[in-house]
Amino acid sequence: MVKGIIEIDDKNFDSEVLQSEEPVLVDFWAPWCGPCRAIGPMVEELASTFENEVKFAKCNVDDNPVTPGKYGIRAIPTLIFFKDGNVVDQITGMVAKSKLEVAIKNIL
């Protein structure tokens, strides 16, 4: 896993995301998904930019079906922004890095 990004699963989702003291961006993805692979490097750059303000996490939807089901994820990549255990924003599909930056700044 890339520095600054944690891998989460159905078992540790609550402790790592919902109980986090800081805002969390969760990237729901799968290895076979082209747009997921394309957005990955942008998420990695943002993780290094905002490393002391936001927790970044990735959740493989193939290995962890419970959590994506709980949040109604029908397409990937889906990025969900959590603050104080609540969903505050969601972006689905390939988007510009600037759109992700604006979403992150809005939750700080």
C-alpha positions in Angstrom: 0.0 0.0 0.0 1.1 3.5 -0.8 2.5 5.7 2.0 -0.3 7.7 3.6 -3.1 5.4 2.4 -4.4 2.6 4.5 -6.2 -0.5 3.3 -9.5 -1.1 4.9 -11.9 -4.0 4.9 -15.3 -5.0 6.3 -13.7 -5.8 9.6 -11.8 -2.6 10.4 -14.1 -0.1 8.5 -15.9 1.1 11.7 -12.7 1.6 13.7 -10.7 3.2 10.9 -13.4 5.3 9.3 -16.5 5.8 11.4 -14.5 6.3 14.7 -11.7 8.4 13.1 -10.9 11.7 14.8 -10.0 13.2 11.4 -12.0 13.3 8.2 -11.6 10.2 6.0 -11.7 9.8 2.2 -12.4 6.2 1.3 -11.7 5.1 -2.3 -13.9 2.1 -3.2 -12.1 0.3 -6.1 -11.2 -3.0 -7.7 -8.0 -4.1 -9.4 -9.7 -4.9 -12.7 -11.3 -1.4 -12.9 -9.6 0.9 -15.5 -10.9 4.2 -14.1 -10.0 3.0 -10.6 -6.4 2.6 -11.7 -6.5 6.0 -13.4 -7.8 7.9 -10.4 -5.4 6.0 -8.0 -2.3 8.2 -8.6 -4.4 11.4 -8.0 -5.6 10.0 -4.7 -2.0 9.2 -3.8 -0.9 12.7 -4.6 -3.7 14.2 -2.5 -2.8 11.8 0.3 0.7 13.3 0.5 -0.7 16.9 0.2 -3.3 16.5 2.9 -1.5 13.8 5.0 -1.8 15.6 8.3 -5.4 16.7 7.8 -7.3 13.8 6.2 -7.0 10.0 6.5 -7.0 8.3 3.1 -8.2 4.7 2.8 -8.8 2.2 0.0 -11.4 -0.6 0.1 -11.3 -3.4 -2.5 -15.0 -4.0 -3.3 -14.3 -7.6 -4.6 -12.7 -8.6 -1.3 -15.1 -6.7 1.0 -18.7 -6.8 -0.2 -20.4 -5.8 3.0 -19.2 -2.2 3.3 -19.9 -1.1 -0.3 -23.3 -2.7 0.0 -24.0 -0.7 3.1 -23.3 2.5 1.3 -25.2 1.6 -1.9 -22.1 1.6 -4.1 -23.2 0.5 -7.6 -20.2 1.9 -9.7 -16.5 2.2 -9.1 -14.4 4.2 -8.5 -16.6 5.8 -5.8 -14.9 8.1 -3.3 -16.9 8.7 -0.1 -15.9 11.5 2.3 -16.6 10.9 6.0 -16.5 13.3 8.9 -17.4 12.4 12.4 -18.6 9.1 11.2 -21.1 10.5 8.7 -21.0 10.7 4.9 -20.5 14.3 3.9 -19.8 13.9 0.2 -19.5 11.3 -2.5 -17.9 11.3 -6.0 -18.4 8.5 -8.5 -16.4 7.9 -11.6 -13.2 9.5 -13.0 -13.0 13.2 -12.2 -10.4 15.9 -12.3 -7.9 16.1 -9.5 -9.1 19.7 -8.9 -12.7 18.4 -8.1 -11.2 16.0 -5.5 -9.2 18.9 -4.0 -12.3 21.0 -3.7 -14.2 18.2 -2.0 -11.4 17.6 0.4 -11.1 21.3 1.3 -14.9 21.4 1.9 -14.7 18.8 4.7 -11.8 20.4 6.5 
